[in-house]
Amino acid sequence: MTHSSRTVREVVFVDGVRTPFGKAGGMYAETRADDLVIRCIRQLLRRNPSLPPERIEEVAIAATTQIGDQGLTLGRTAALLAGLPKTVPGFSIDRMCAGAMTAVTSVAAGIGFGAYDVAVAGGVEHMGRHPMGEGVDPNPRILTEKLVDPSALVMGSTAENLHDRFPGISKERADAFALTSQQRYAKHVDQIALDLVSMNTRSTESGWGLATQDEPPRETSMEKLAGLRTPFRPHGRVTAGNSAGLNDGATACLVAAEDVARELGLPVAMRMVSFGFAGVEPEVMGVGPIPSTEKALRKAGLSIEDIGLFELNEAFAVQVLAFLDHFGIDDDDPRVNPWGGAIAVGHPLASSGVRLMTQLARHFAANPHVRYGLTAMCIGIGMGGTVIWENPAWSGEEG
């Protein structure tokens, strides 16, 4: 007897949701991290009633600081707590900021290979409870053998290093990009709300509450941004205003084989084309999405000119600007982060990758003239990640 032959299958993004994002120490201060992602999984099932829960064959959940209520093989425990059948397995993932993105690419690879048909992928980060670096014990050789500069372990310092490397990216440009992010977010709150799931909150002082909107966005101006202090370097350029904050939040999405999604009557929001991860010097981790995007484009046989929509994670304004400069894209290009980005809405590390995808799926539906889009992010310790997607609603006419 010989094993059955294999053909690679098309993999699609079906649907994605997230909790409103909170400020660390804010509305989720007394809410468990795992409860945030459990809520997302439950709502995904509620939004897609044609999916029998037993058809889910994997639950991949990312967290960067896998400790306490973000530990304990979260993919499995969250699946059980979300009420999925006990037959549904799960696992946890850590790739710093690209945890949820890696959860998606991992299950997508499994689906394409034929190991399973439908999976849940997502991420959670409760930076209020578990600040980045809690409980870590870096090997002393990392510094003693000068494998990296000490600044590599402080994300804000790596952003200052990027400003040094690219003198053309001034603080004024970074602040202007940050202001645009806030303004675009404010204009699209209603559209963003379509994929938010409300979350119960508790507070010893003010009792029970319901989180229905993002906590981090703020009204600002170039004048206000110019006056903020630069905590990572005297007379520096990186401020709280042109960076994503410290945040709490969770995301989850459904990924499926395209033929199975259609058989089950599930939406086909995006078709995965290719993905790429790449390593760079940890001191300038913000350039990571440049080689990862070049890799994903090469794998797909596409060029940057083929990409009609971009969802780039705004860990720092300087990091997005370095990407845009490299590919010859304007700072305020309307194809890039049409609804604003992490500078406005926040970046709960391991969860952000799926936020980018959920928003790109919405942009695809509204822009049938666009065939290809990409989601990309820089990743701590010197990496970048990119996923290229095709628009199933593409009209066949380039806009």
C-alpha angles and dihedrals in degrees: 000000000000128000120259118268119251136227121185111246131218111256123209139194105233106182139332137199138180140190117248105273117246134202114253105264090018133098096337096046091118098031121101118245094227091052089060094059094038088058090053093051092049092050092048089058092045091052092050106045093164089069112089105219091228089063089069105097103178139025114199114185124179130210127165098206101045098192136113112345089001093055135064099087091300096199091063099038093045090050091053093045091048089059098250114152114277087242090071111095127206145183142193129245134199121191096140109241093359097057097117091040089055090046088057096045091046095053091039089056090050091050093046089050091051098246092125142354108219131023141171117229128181148121145229135202125181099187091173091062097030114030115200108276097024109157095357122143109196114207106257091227089071089074104021092056090041093237084153136007112257088248089067091078094054110071095203090053091053087055090053088050088055091054087053092051094047107039089177089070102081128186087251091058091048092049092047090051090049092050091051089051091054093045095049091048092051091052094052104041091119094054092044089053091064090078099037120106116207115241130206112235133190133204128183089217104040103024128223122354143172120234109212103153139038116274103202104064115103139179111251144156138209088261093054092045092050091056098054119111123250104230098182098055138005108260088006129152104229115091138163086259098060096039135067111259132232105281149176123219149111139224136192136180142180118242120187146164106270095235091050092048090054092045090053093044093244121153117261102214101164137002117220113237104174143323137208138189122194139180126230135171105301090225089069101030089153092078090060096102091059097068093033090054092047088051094049091046091050092050090050096045089237135124130220089258089066092062113095101176133031131196105189121178108240100214086151129357091233091058094055091044091053088054093047093048092050092053095039096247123147120250092241099036107155091221090065118081095335091187096042122256149236094316086069104028102032136244115250091188110233095031101056100084093070092047088060091050095046090053094045088053089056091048090051092054090051095045111050090166089067115084104178135034136168140213116206139169143175116243130211119256091038113301142119133205131200134179121189118207136191122222111238088198091059108140095210091248121101110231 
